[in-house]
């Protein structure tokens, strides 16, 4: 999996603060400099003033101003299982690589068995891996070797069958029905800062599925570079709580 920040609002926290100050100022924020807009906020420097105001907004649950900054992320190599989970969030915009128009006729099934094209879950190779809904605990090495062999045989066979169907003239949009839910896709998604925190509440939680949790953690790492005061505060004071952030 790989996650990149494609595009994002410049000075996102200046936008958040300007929007928030608009709610309590007689003057029009569009006629004022940012320094003037923030003049009455506690702090010696502009950065300190932003920290004060953003911390206050998040602490008080005033999340509306965080809907203004927008970020777009490119995600490479997630499973269709993970995609099905993240696309349930209706206030996020998505584009996903099509399996109707992009075929995998040149992929070597032997390479698929070794990890290409299909995401391999940790429980297929790690005897100590414990999943959320797993009835048993850790297994011995022999059992996990059998798991891995069955998994590799299954994904290899599915790609072989898919390619055979293409050779028999079946269109990719129909041949894809035999491919596993673990088949990799690439995705572009856009959301505002408030929605990103809401997604993190659900998808970076300890009880979330491992793949979407890993993806969300990578998105949060990029968000902390883009919007540092907001997401540092979120990390330290709000993460792993249910924060009623949903719009």
Phi, psi and omega in degrees: 000143176218136180234131178232147172272114183277314186202148180202158177301129174291144179047056186300325184281337170293321177296315179302311183294319178298318179296317180293317180294330178304329185290340188232015180248138173290321182285158178278123184297335179292344180263001184243152170287161180296326178299319179291320179300324184264008189303323185267003181275140183295135178143149180278326182241168178300319180297318178296321178295319178296319178299318179298309185291315181295319176299319179296315181300313182291321179295322183273356181075025177270083191267349183306315181300338181279359176277350184279315178287137184236143178226146179239128183242142171256130183238126183248132167076037171264158180282161174293337174295313178295318179301319180298327179286311185290328182284000173286345181278108192283345179262018173246140178260139186228147161228130185236138178306128184283137171263005171275322187252347176248114180256164183241045184286342183257007179279132179281121179303330177296322178291327177297319178298334181264004173121355178280144172076327182242129178290130178263119179291148182303327183292348177281341185230348185248111183294341182264000183289131178240117178272164185301316185256018183285128183286322180261182179258215179296155179240170179277170184298324181296318180295317182290330174296321177293319176303311183298319180296316179296316180299312181298318179299318183293312183290324177298314181297321181297320179289322175299316179294320178301312181293326177294320178296321175299317179298331180274007174091006178287136180293148180306326182295339178259322179298331182297345182298338181271351180286149184286161179293345177278000180302134183288143171227159171251148189214147169242132180222144179234142178202161175273171186295323178297315182294326179297319178293323178295316176302317180296324177305321185267322192257349173255007180290157184297334182264008178279163181292145192301321186288314180289331175295316178298318179297315182294323177297322178293320176298318179296323177300318178290323180295326179291333175283323183283317188227068197293318182297315183298310187276341168292317178297316179301314182299317187278330190238345189234337186298145181068024171237163173264104194262007180055042183274347185302133179298000000 
